[in-house]
């Protein structure tokens, strides 16, 4: 199976794990010569807050995603590694939008970050990463905070 497209699912707290997401993405995309889609999923409320903080009141989701700190940090690493990328922003249920983007871009793998949670924590708060892993149309790589 050739790797042509990697979708990196970025959420609101991924600034904490951007280094690990970048490392894993470069390790996969570089040797494969794959293109990377940096995808930031926003809830309706999260999108409105992000737009307001950035003074981009009329901006579309892609424009807001381009200004996201985690996305910009990932872009720098990808550019340094000479890896082609695109940036996408989507508003809606974050898990569903990432799965939809993986399908739309015919992704060969989805890279998703997360943190360790107890089973009770997942049941109470849900897990975007878990929904992506269960519903993605391709394999997923889960990058957990605090691991090497």
C-alpha positions as CSV (number, residue, x, y, z in Angstrom):
1,X,0.0,0.0,0.0
2,X,1.5,3.3,-1.1
3,X,1.1,6.3,1.2
4,X,0.0,9.3,-0.8
5,X,-2.1,11.4,1.6
6,X,-1.8,11.8,5.4
7,X,-4.5,13.6,7.3
8,X,-3.4,15.1,10.6
9,X,-6.4,15.8,12.8
10,X,-5.8,18.9,14.9
11,X,-8.0,19.9,17.8
12,X,-8.2,22.8,20.3
13,X,-5.7,21.3,22.7
14,X,-3.1,20.0,20.2
15,X,-0.7,22.8,20.9
16,X,0.4,20.6,23.9
17,X,1.3,17.7,21.6
18,X,2.4,19.5,18.3
19,X,6.0,18.3,18.6
20,X,5.0,14.7,18.8
21,X,2.4,15.1,16.0
22,X,5.0,16.8,13.8
23,X,7.6,14.1,14.5
24,X,5.3,11.2,13.7
25,X,4.0,13.0,10.6
26,X,7.4,13.8,9.2
27,X,8.6,10.2,9.9
28,X,5.7,8.8,7.8
29,X,5.3,11.5,5.1
30,X,9.0,12.1,4.4
31,X,10.1,8.7,3.3
32,X,6.8,8.0,1.5
33,X,6.7,11.4,-0.3
34,X,3.2,11.8,0.9
35,X,1.2,15.0,0.9
36,X,-0.2,16.1,4.3
37,X,-3.6,17.6,5.0
38,X,-3.5,19.6,8.3
39,X,-7.2,19.5,9.4
40,X,-8.5,21.5,12.3
41,X,-12.0,20.7,13.5
42,X,-14.1,23.3,15.3
43,X,-17.3,23.1,17.2
44,X,-19.7,26.0,16.3
45,X,-18.8,27.7,19.6
46,X,-15.1,27.0,19.2
47,X,-15.1,28.5,15.7
48,X,-16.8,31.7,16.9
49,X,-14.3,32.1,19.8
50,X,-11.3,31.5,17.5
51,X,-12.6,33.9,14.9
52,X,-13.2,36.5,17.5
53,X,-9.8,36.1,19.2
54,X,-8.1,36.5,15.8
55,X,-10.2,39.5,14.8
56,X,-11.4,37.5,11.7
57,X,-15.1,37.9,12.2
58,X,-16.0,37.2,8.5
59,X,-13.3,34.5,7.9
60,X,-14.0,31.0,6.6
61,X,-12.8,27.9,8.5
62,X,-9.8,27.4,6.4
63,X,-8.6,30.9,7.1
64,X,-9.0,30.5,10.8
65,X,-7.2,27.2,10.8
66,X,-4.3,28.8,9.0
67,X,-3.9,31.1,11.9
68,X,-4.1,28.4,14.6
69,X,-0.9,28.1,16.7
70,X,-0.7,24.3,16.4
71,X,-1.2,24.4,12.7
72,X,1.4,27.1,12.2
73,X,3.9,25.1,14.3
74,X,3.2,22.0,12.2
75,X,3.5,24.0,9.0
76,X,7.0,25.2,10.0
77,X,8.1,21.6,10.6
78,X,6.7,20.4,7.4
79,X,8.3,23.2,5.4
80,X,11.6,22.5,7.0
81,X,11.3,18.9,6.0
82,X,10.2,19.9,2.4
83,X,6.8,18.1,2.8
84,X,3.8,19.3,0.8
85,X,0.7,20.2,2.8
86,X,-2.7,21.8,2.6
87,X,-4.7,23.3,5.5
88,X,-8.4,22.7,6.0
89,X,-10.7,24.0,8.7
90,X,-14.2,22.5,9.3
91,X,-17.0,23.4,11.6
92,X,-19.3,20.7,13.1
93,X,-18.8,17.6,15.2
94,X,-15.0,17.4,15.3
95,X,-14.9,13.6,15.0
96,X,-17.3,13.5,12.1
97,X,-15.6,16.3,10.2
98,X,-12.2,14.6,10.5
99,X,-13.7,11.3,9.1
100,X,-15.4,13.3,6.3
101,X,-12.2,15.0,5.4
102,X,-10.3,11.7,5.5
103,X,-12.8,10.4,3.0
104,X,-12.9,13.5,0.8
105,X,-9.1,13.6,0.6
106,X,-8.8,9.8,0.1
107,X,-6.4,9.7,3.1
108,X,-4.2,6.6,3.5
109,X,-3.7,7.2,7.2
110,X,-5.0,9.6,9.8
111,X,-2.7,10.9,12.5
112,X,-4.6,12.0,15.7
113,X,-3.3,13.2,19.0
114,X,-4.8,12.6,22.4
115,X,-4.1,12.3,26.1
116,X,-4.4,9.4,28.4
117,X,-7.9,9.1,29.9
118,X,-9.6,6.6,32.2
119,X,-12.4,4.5,30.8
120,X,-14.8,6.5,32.9
121,X,-13.4,9.8,31.6
122,X,-14.1,8.6,28.0
123,X,-17.6,7.5,28.9
124,X,-18.5,10.8,30.5
125,X,-16.7,13.3,28.2
126,X,-16.4,11.3,25.0
127,X,-13.3,11.1,22.9
128,X,-12.9,12.8,19.5
129,X,-9.8,10.7,18.9
130,X,-11.7,7.5,19.7
131,X,-14.5,8.4,17.3
132,X,-12.0,9.1,14.5
133,X,-10.2,5.8,15.2
134,X,-13.5,3.9,15.1
135,X,-15.0,5.6,12.0
136,X,-12.1,6.6,9.8
137,X,-12.0,5.0,6.3
138,X,-8.3,4.2,6.7
139,X,-5.8,3.2,9.4
140,X,-5.2,5.7,12.2
141,X,-2.1,6.5,14.2
142,X,-2.8,7.7,17.8
143,X,-0.1,10.0,19.2
144,X,-0.5,10.2,23.0
145,X,0.9,13.1,25.0
146,X,3.8,12.2,27.2
147,X,5.1,9.3,25.1
148,X,8.3,9.1,23.1
